[in-house]
C-alpha cells in the first residue's frame, strides 16, 4: 500500500536536490558579487577556487585517481576550462545582471546539447536561442542598459562551460567524481595567480575569509554533491531538462539578493533560452550526457 508513496517520494527527492543545488549556486554567486568591491572579480574567483579545492581535496582525496598520459591531458584541459568559466562568469557579473549572465553562459551547454542531435527540429531550438541572444546582447544599440563587454565575458564563460562538459566526460570516465576534485585544484592553480596579482594582501582580510568559504560551499561543494546524488537517481534527460531552468534561478536570485530588476525584453530573452535548452535536451540523443552546472 505504501509503494505509490515511496515511488512518488523517490521521484521527487532527486528533483528537490537538484532545485536546491541550483538555488545554492545562484545564491553563492549573489554572495560572491558582494566581494567585488574589496578584491574584485579576479580575487573573488581565486578565493572561491582555493577554498573549494581544499574542501574537495579533504572530502574526495583525488590523489587516489588513476591517471595515464591521455587522462592527465583531459583533466588539465578540464580544470583550465573550469577555471576560465568561473573567472569569465565573475568578470561578467561586474556589469551584467546575474540572470542575464547565467542565460548567456548557458549557451555553452546548449550548443553541446544541439550538437548531440542534428534533426530538423533542432533548428527551432537554435532559432529560439539566437532570438534570446539578440534580445540580450546590445548589438547596434546605444540606449540599452546591458554592457557589451560584460555580455562577451558571459559568452566566453559559455565556451569554457562547453569545453568543461566535453573534457569532463572524457576525464571522468575512469575516475568519476574524483575528476571534479582534480579539476577544481587545477582551476585554482590556473586562476589564483591572477587574483593574487589583482587583489594582493586584501585576499588575506580576516573579515573576507568566512564569506569566501561560504561562497565556496554554496557555489561548489554543496551543489556538486547534491547534483551527483540527483544524477544517480533520475534519467539523464530529466536531469538536463531541469538544469535548463537555471537562468531563471539566476534572475530570481539577482532580484531577491542584489535588487537587479530586468526589463520585459530581458525576461523574454531568458525564457527563449530556457525553452531552447529544454527543447534541445528533450530531443538530444539518449546517450548524451547532460551538462553539470559548475559556475
matplotlib code that plots the C-alpha trace (Angstrom):
import matplotlib.pyplot as plt

x = [0.0, 2.9, 4.6, 3.0, 4.0, 7.5, 7.6, 6.4, 9.0, 11.8, 10.8, 10.5, 13.6, 16.3, 14.3, 14.3, 18.0, 18.6, 16.5, 18.3, 21.6, 20.6, 19.4, 22.7, 24.8, 23.0, 22.9, 26.6, 27.0, 25.0, 27.1, 30.3, 29.2, 29.3, 33.0, 33.8, 34.3, 37.0, 39.0, 37.4, 36.0, 39.6, 40.2, 36.8, 37.3, 40.7, 39.4, 36.4, 38.5, 41.2, 38.7, 36.8, 39.9, 40.8, 37.3, 37.4, 40.8, 39.7, 36.4, 37.3, 41.0, 41.7, 45.3, 43.8, 42.8, 44.4, 45.9, 47.7, 49.0, 45.8, 43.6, 46.0, 45.8, 42.0, 42.0, 44.3, 42.1, 39.0, 40.5, 41.6, 38.1, 36.6, 38.9, 38.2, 34.4, 34.4, 36.8, 34.9, 31.5, 32.5, 34.1, 30.7, 28.9, 30.7, 28.4, 25.7, 22.7, 23.1, 20.1, 21.3, 24.9, 23.6, 21.4, 24.3, 26.7, 24.1, 24.7, 27.7, 25.9, 23.0, 25.4, 26.7, 23.2, 22.3, 25.4, 24.3, 21.3, 21.1, 17.5, 15.2, 13.6, 16.9, 16.7, 13.7, 15.8, 18.7, 16.3, 14.9, 18.4, 19.5, 16.4, 17.2, 20.8, 19.7, 17.3, 20.1, 23.2, 23.1, 24.4, 24.0, 22.1, 23.1, 20.1, 20.3, 21.5, 23.4, 27.2, 28.5, 31.9, 30.2, 28.0, 31.0, 32.6, 29.5, 29.6, 33.3, 32.3, 29.8, 32.6, 34.6, 31.4, 31.2, 34.8, 34.3, 31.5, 33.3, 36.6, 35.0, 33.2, 36.5, 38.4, 35.7, 35.2, 37.8, 37.8, 34.3, 33.8, 37.5, 37.9, 35.9, 38.3, 41.3, 39.7, 39.0, 42.6, 43.9, 41.4, 42.7, 46.3, 45.3, 43.3, 44.9, 47.9, 45.5, 43.6, 46.8, 48.2, 45.0, 44.0, 47.2, 47.1, 43.4, 42.8, 44.0, 41.5, 40.1, 36.6, 36.6, 37.6, 34.3, 32.4, 34.8, 34.3, 30.6, 30.8, 33.0, 30.4, 27.3, 28.8, 30.9, 31.0, 27.2, 25.8, 28.4, 27.5, 23.7, 23.9, 25.9, 23.3, 20.5, 22.1, 22.3, 18.5, 17.0, 17.3, 20.0, 17.4, 15.3, 18.5, 19.3, 15.8, 15.7, 19.1, 17.8, 15.8, 18.9, 18.9, 15.5, 17.1, 19.8, 17.4, 15.3, 18.5, 19.7, 16.3, 16.0, 19.6, 21.0, 17.9, 18.6, 15.5, 15.3, 13.3, 10.4, 12.6, 15.4, 12.9, 11.6, 15.1, 15.9, 12.6, 13.6, 17.0, 15.3, 12.8, 15.7, 17.6, 14.7, 13.8, 17.4, 17.7, 14.5, 15.4, 19.1, 20.5, 19.7, 23.4, 24.3, 25.4, 23.7, 25.7, 26.5, 26.4, 29.7, 29.6]
y = [0.0, 2.3, 1.6, 4.5, 6.9, 5.5, 5.8, 9.4, 10.2, 8.6, 10.7, 14.0, 13.5, 13.9, 16.8, 18.6, 18.0, 19.5, 22.5, 23.1, 22.8, 25.4, 27.7, 27.2, 28.0, 31.2, 32.3, 31.8, 33.9, 36.7, 36.5, 36.5, 39.7, 41.4, 40.7, 42.5, 46.0, 44.5, 42.1, 42.4, 39.6, 38.3, 38.0, 36.6, 33.8, 33.0, 32.8, 30.7, 28.1, 28.0, 27.2, 24.9, 23.0, 22.5, 21.2, 18.9, 17.6, 16.8, 15.2, 13.3, 12.6, 12.8, 11.6, 8.1, 8.7, 6.6, 8.8, 7.9, 10.5, 10.8, 11.1, 13.7, 15.8, 15.7, 16.6, 19.5, 20.9, 20.2, 22.1, 25.1, 25.2, 25.2, 28.0, 30.0, 29.5, 30.7, 33.7, 34.9, 34.5, 36.6, 39.1, 39.4, 39.9, 43.2, 44.9, 42.3, 41.2, 37.7, 36.2, 37.6, 36.4, 32.9, 32.9, 34.0, 31.4, 28.7, 28.9, 26.7, 23.6, 24.4, 24.2, 20.9, 19.6, 20.8, 19.1, 15.8, 15.7, 17.1, 16.9, 19.4, 20.1, 21.3, 24.4, 25.5, 25.5, 27.2, 29.9, 30.4, 30.6, 33.1, 35.2, 35.2, 36.3, 39.1, 40.4, 40.2, 41.5, 45.2, 44.9, 48.2, 49.7, 52.6, 53.0, 49.6, 49.1, 45.9, 46.2, 44.6, 43.7, 42.0, 40.1, 38.9, 37.7, 35.7, 34.2, 33.4, 31.6, 29.6, 28.5, 27.3, 25.5, 23.6, 22.6, 21.7, 19.3, 17.7, 17.1, 16.4, 13.5, 12.1, 12.7, 11.4, 8.2, 6.4, 8.3, 9.7, 12.4, 12.5, 14.1, 17.1, 17.5, 17.4, 19.9, 22.3, 22.1, 22.8, 25.6, 27.1, 26.9, 28.5, 31.4, 32.1, 34.0, 36.4, 37.1, 37.5, 40.0, 41.9, 42.0, 41.4, 41.4, 42.2, 38.5, 37.8, 40.1, 38.2, 39.6, 38.3, 34.7, 33.5, 35.0, 33.3, 30.0, 30.4, 31.1, 28.0, 25.9, 27.3, 27.5, 24.4, 21.8, 21.6, 21.8, 19.4, 16.8, 17.3, 17.1, 13.9, 12.3, 13.6, 12.4, 8.8, 8.8, 10.3, 9.8, 11.9, 13.6, 14.6, 16.0, 18.0, 19.4, 20.5, 22.1, 24.3, 26.4, 27.6, 31.0, 31.7, 30.8, 33.3, 36.0, 35.4, 35.3, 38.6, 40.2, 38.9, 39.3, 42.0, 44.1, 43.5, 44.2, 43.0, 44.5, 42.7, 42.0, 40.5, 38.2, 37.2, 36.6, 34.4, 32.5, 31.9, 30.5, 28.3, 26.9, 26.3, 24.4, 22.3, 21.5, 20.6, 18.4, 16.6, 15.9, 15.0, 11.6, 9.3, 8.5, 12.2, 13.3, 16.4, 19.4, 19.6, 23.2, 24.4, 28.2]
z = [0.0, 0.6, -2.7, -4.6, -1.8, -1.9, -5.6, -5.5, -2.9, -4.8, -7.9, -6.1, -3.9, -6.7, -8.2, -4.9, -4.5, -8.0, -7.3, -4.0, -5.9, -8.4, -5.7, -3.8, -6.9, -7.7, -4.0, -3.9, -7.0, -5.4, -2.2, -4.4, -6.1, -2.8, -2.5, -5.8, -4.2, -1.9, -4.0, -7.4, -9.6, -10.0, -6.3, -5.6, -8.2, -6.7, -3.2, -4.2, -6.1, -3.4, -0.7, -2.9, -3.9, -0.2, 0.6, -2.4, -1.5, 2.0, 1.0, -2.2, -1.8, -5.6, -5.2, -5.4, -9.0, -11.7, -14.4, -17.6, -20.1, -22.0, -18.9, -17.4, -20.5, -20.4, -16.7, -17.2, -20.0, -17.9, -15.0, -17.1, -18.7, -15.2, -14.0, -17.2, -16.8, -13.2, -13.9, -17.0, -15.4, -12.4, -14.7, -16.5, -13.2, -12.7, -15.2, -16.2, -14.1, -12.7, -14.6, -17.9, -17.3, -16.5, -19.6, -21.8, -20.2, -20.7, -24.5, -23.9, -22.7, -25.1, -28.0, -26.8, -26.5, -30.0, -31.5, -29.9, -32.3, -35.7, -36.8, -38.4, -35.0, -33.7, -35.9, -33.9, -30.7, -32.5, -33.6, -30.1, -28.7, -31.3, -30.7, -27.0, -27.6, -30.0, -27.3, -24.6, -26.5, -27.3, -30.9, -32.7, -29.7, -27.6, -25.3, -23.6, -20.1, -20.8, -21.1, -24.3, -22.7, -19.8, -22.2, -24.1, -20.8, -20.1, -23.6, -23.1, -19.9, -22.0, -24.3, -21.3, -20.0, -23.3, -23.0, -19.4, -20.4, -23.3, -21.4, -18.1, -19.7, -21.1, -17.9, -15.6, -17.5, -15.3, -12.0, -11.6, -9.1, -8.2, -11.5, -10.3, -7.3, -9.6, -11.9, -9.1, -7.9, -11.4, -11.8, -8.6, -9.7, -13.1, -11.7, -8.3, -9.7, -11.5, -8.3, -6.2, -8.7, -8.8, -5.1, -3.3, 0.5, 0.5, -0.1, 3.4, 5.1, 8.1, 7.6, 4.0, 4.6, 6.1, 3.2, 0.7, 2.5, 2.3, -1.4, -2.0, -0.1, -1.8, -5.3, -5.4, -2.6, -1.8, -5.3, -6.7, -4.1, -4.5, -8.3, -8.1, -5.9, -8.1, -11.3, -10.0, -9.2, -12.3, -16.1, -17.8, -20.0, -17.0, -15.3, -18.4, -18.7, -15.1, -15.4, -18.3, -15.8, -14.1, -15.9, -14.2, -10.8, -11.6, -12.5, -9.3, -7.2, -8.6, -8.0, -4.4, -3.2, -5.4, -6.3, -10.0, -12.0, -15.5, -18.4, -20.0, -23.1, -20.9, -19.2, -22.6, -23.8, -20.8, -21.4, -25.0, -24.0, -21.3, -23.9, -26.4, -23.7, -22.6, -26.2, -27.1, -24.1, -24.8, -28.4, -27.9, -28.2, -25.3, -24.7, -24.4, -21.0, -19.6, -18.6, -14.9, -13.6, -12.3, -12.2]

ax = plt.figure().add_subplot(projection="3d")
ax.plot(x, y, z, "-o")
ax.set_aspect("equal")
plt.show()
